[in-house]
Amino acid sequence: MKVAVMQPYFFPYVGYFHLVNAVDKFIILDDVNYINRGWINRNRILVNGKQHLFTLPLKEVSQNKLINEIELLGDSKWQNNFIKTILFNYKRAPNFEPVYNLILDILKNENTNISKFVGNSIIKVSQYLHLNPEFAYSSDIIKSNNYKGQDKLIEICKLLGADNYINSFGGLKLYTKSDFEEYLVTLKFLKSNIIPYNQDQKAFVPNLSIIDVLMYNSPEELKQQLASYELI
């Protein structure tokens, strides 16, 4: 069984979904410390042809809290502004209607826990893309809280019976293959290959939120893109 473990990111870039596509079980890592100015509650779209950062407002944010201890700030104004921004900048995109409805459906979620709210968005987008690994939250896995970093990942793999663990390429300098092999787990790193697509402008802007990708590509058109990665 192939497993990946990743923090929940709000409408992340397509490389996140390469990881979802590569595994049988995807664990949403929500019992680690929140990182300020990371990608848990923000990402980028195109506004007037330029990169624009959108941010999901949070309540009493602290890096001393676990991700699953942080709540959304009840702010209907943010949602309204976000929806208007999407409408104004993507209404002429070829896949606007289904993607716009998907976003509205995700924003309807009344769970104010950031882990569950963002986790739900990842699951919904994955389903839209016909990606169906088994999803679980790391906080729901009964395990020792003494493990950190690589040891925490190995413990999760052991408890799930995984024989393959796939990590994003950013972990190449953090995790050691031989340490995983001691527990009969093969560690591989996923390197995304980003395929340019038509954004209805001259210069292609890579690594934007999956929102931008979906607006210009149907799930069927994205099959090649979702398989465009290397395991190292």
Protein Blocks (a to p, Z undefined) as FASTA:
>chain_A
ZZddddddehiafklmmmmmmpmbdcddfbbccdehiaklgccddeehiacddddddehi
afkbcfklcccdddfklmmmmmmmmmmmmmmpmklmmmmmmmmmmmmpmbfbfklmmmmm
mmmmmmmnopacdcddfklpccdfkbgcjlmmmmmmmmnopabdcddfklmmmpcfklmm
mnopacdddddddddddehiabdcehiafklmmmmocfklmmmmmmmccdZZ
